[in-house]
Amino acid sequence: MPDAPHRVLVTGGAGFIGSHIVDRLLGEGFTVGVLDSMITGSHDNLKAAGKGVSFHDVDIRDASSIEKVVGGYDSIVHEAALVSVTRSVEDPLTTNAVNVDGTVNLLRAAVHAKAKKFVYASSSSVYGDSATLPKTEDMVTRPISPYGVSKLSAELYCAAFARVYGIQTVALRYFNVFGPRQRPGPYGGVIPAVIKKALSGDRPVIYGDGEQSRDFTYVEDVAEANLQALKHDLPAGSVFNIGGGEPHSINELVAKVLEAVGRTDLEPQHLPPRMGDIRDSFADISRAASQLGYRPKFGFEEGLRQTVAWFRSGETT
Ligand SMILES: NC(=O)c1ccc[n+]([C@@H]2O[C@H](COP(=O)([O-])OP(=O)(O)OC[C@H]3O[C@@H](n4cnc5c(N)ncnc54)[C@H](O)[C@@H]3O)[C@@H](O)[C@H]2O)c1
């Protein structure tokens, strides 16, 4: 293993996943900076990090500001994005501008700054609706939403920059990440939405029949994968699935949340399936296991317990 880069810039570091990566990197002794426009990020997420991070309030679409910030770091962990499938269906142009153009701005700045490593937060949405399960990194990608296309495009830019400019890029394809600091909202994930409903005594909503499945990944496992991606010497342009290791249906998820919250009396409400949603998703994580030493440490139920406890602590408000 080579010497780890010392100063790491986490874009989107005030967001859900980015803030956990910040905490993990600080715990490992890295010097950490956060670049975030705060569109969905929150300073509360950086409370644990405290004064340990430098904060740059910059939009990744602003190429000249990006150049100035990136020059002060050895490596980039790029989490900033517009994350919602629904939002990307409503406004594909802005999703493209942030997720694709923003990534190219960062890659360009990282090349100019001679950055050692560029770790990119990709997504299982790049696979789209292919029937093959589990998803392996080499299979054909067929995203079915503007969000999925934007995540794949940015990933391909990472690989192209690795080839053309020699920068070490690594793309981590996250599968349905969950955990503390993931907030409910119109564009939020399924787990916070279900927990919020259950805690306020409302019936949780399930889109479609609920038999669609997801590979839920606890956020601290994702933070660990990012740490290992920074530390390991990997082939440039590498791509890894980062999953929780087992599929769960939405019906099962809702039942487990209702149980954890003590509201099994609440009958889920079924609404029509949403546009752009994938039917089944489940990761083959053997490549990450062999090359990054990645092993999910948090089971689904343990992760849910931690997440419900965080909601109960009232930090969501
Ligand atoms: N949450 C998941 O299940 C999941 C799954 C696969 C991939 N991902 C990827 O992981 C990354 C982090 O997602 P998250 O769930 O933490 O979402 P999040 O919305 O909590 O975090 C995204 C962060 O990016 C910032 N941001 C957005 N637009 C920006 C811009 N133009 N300039 C600067 N900062 C900007 C936001 O303010 C926010 O802090 C994203 O790249 C996302 O595509 C997430």
PDBQT file of the ligand as one rigid body, heavy atoms in Angstrom, charges set to zero:
ROOT
HETATM    1  N1  LIG A 401     -27.691   8.202  -1.393  1.00  0.00    +0.000 N 
HETATM    2  C1  LIG A 401     -27.539   7.148  -2.189  1.00  0.00    +0.000 C 
HETATM    3  O1  LIG A 401     -28.186   6.114  -1.990  1.00  0.00    +0.000 OA
HETATM    4  C2  LIG A 401     -26.577   7.179  -3.341  1.00  0.00    +0.000 A 
HETATM    5  C3  LIG A 401     -26.507   6.042  -4.171  1.00  0.00    +0.000 A 
HETATM    6  C4  LIG A 401     -25.620   6.053  -5.243  1.00  0.00    +0.000 A 
HETATM    7  C5  LIG A 401     -24.805   7.150  -5.455  1.00  0.00    +0.000 A 
HETATM    8  N2  LIG A 401     -24.904   8.246  -4.640  1.00  0.00    +0.000 N 
HETATM    9  C6  LIG A 401     -24.016   9.385  -4.915  1.00  0.00    +0.000 C 
HETATM   10  O2  LIG A 401     -23.371   9.743  -3.698  1.00  0.00    +0.000 OA
HETATM   11  C7  LIG A 401     -23.106  11.148  -3.689  1.00  0.00    +0.000 C 
HETATM   12  C8  LIG A 401     -23.607  11.761  -2.383  1.00  0.00    +0.000 C 
HETATM   13  O3  LIG A 401     -25.018  11.587  -2.274  1.00  0.00    +0.000 OA
HETATM   14  P1  LIG A 401     -25.844  11.884  -0.935  1.00  0.00    +0.000 P 
HETATM   15  O4  LIG A 401     -26.871  10.828  -0.829  1.00  0.00    +0.000 OA
HETATM   16  O5  LIG A 401     -24.921  12.122   0.174  1.00  0.00    +0.000 OA
HETATM   17  O6  LIG A 401     -26.627  13.211  -1.337  1.00  0.00    +0.000 OA
HETATM   18  P2  LIG A 401     -26.687  14.635  -0.634  1.00  0.00    +0.000 P 
HETATM   19  O7  LIG A 401     -27.694  15.418  -1.418  1.00  0.00    +0.000 OA
HETATM   20  O8  LIG A 401     -26.870  14.501   0.832  1.00  0.00    +0.000 OA
HETATM   21  O9  LIG A 401     -25.226  15.196  -0.893  1.00  0.00    +0.000 OA
HETATM   22  C9  LIG A 401     -24.859  15.871  -2.064  1.00  0.00    +0.000 C 
HETATM   23  C10 LIG A 401     -24.071  17.102  -1.644  1.00  0.00    +0.000 C 
HETATM   24  O10 LIG A 401     -23.655  17.781  -2.843  1.00  0.00    +0.000 OA
HETATM   25  C11 LIG A 401     -23.884  19.177  -2.672  1.00  0.00    +0.000 C 
HETATM   26  N3  LIG A 401     -24.082  19.776  -3.994  1.00  0.00    +0.000 N 
HETATM   27  C12 LIG A 401     -25.116  19.563  -4.843  1.00  0.00    +0.000 A 
HETATM   28  N4  LIG A 401     -24.971  20.315  -5.941  1.00  0.00    +0.000 NA
HETATM   29  C13 LIG A 401     -23.797  20.990  -5.797  1.00  0.00    +0.000 A 
HETATM   30  C14 LIG A 401     -23.100  21.913  -6.599  1.00  0.00    +0.000 A 
HETATM   31  N5  LIG A 401     -23.595  22.328  -7.783  1.00  0.00    +0.000 N 
HETATM   32  N6  LIG A 401     -21.914  22.396  -6.147  1.00  0.00    +0.000 NA
HETATM   33  C15 LIG A 401     -21.418  22.022  -4.928  1.00  0.00    +0.000 A 
HETATM   34  N7  LIG A 401     -22.054  21.166  -4.123  1.00  0.00    +0.000 NA
HETATM   35  C16 LIG A 401     -23.231  20.646  -4.537  1.00  0.00    +0.000 A 
HETATM   36  C17 LIG A 401     -25.132  19.252  -1.801  1.00  0.00    +0.000 C 
HETATM   37  O11 LIG A 401     -25.288  20.507  -1.150  1.00  0.00    +0.000 OA
HETATM   38  C18 LIG A 401     -24.915  18.097  -0.836  1.00  0.00    +0.000 C 
HETATM   39  O12 LIG A 401     -24.209  18.515   0.323  1.00  0.00    +0.000 OA
HETATM   40  C19 LIG A 401     -23.778  11.707  -4.947  1.00  0.00    +0.000 C 
HETATM   41  O13 LIG A 401     -22.783  11.860  -5.940  1.00  0.00    +0.000 OA
HETATM   42  C20 LIG A 401     -24.750  10.621  -5.356  1.00  0.00    +0.000 C 
HETATM   43  O14 LIG A 401     -25.002  10.629  -6.748  1.00  0.00    +0.000 OA
HETATM   44  C21 LIG A 401     -25.776   8.287  -3.592  1.00  0.00    +0.000 A 
ENDROOT
TORSDOF 0
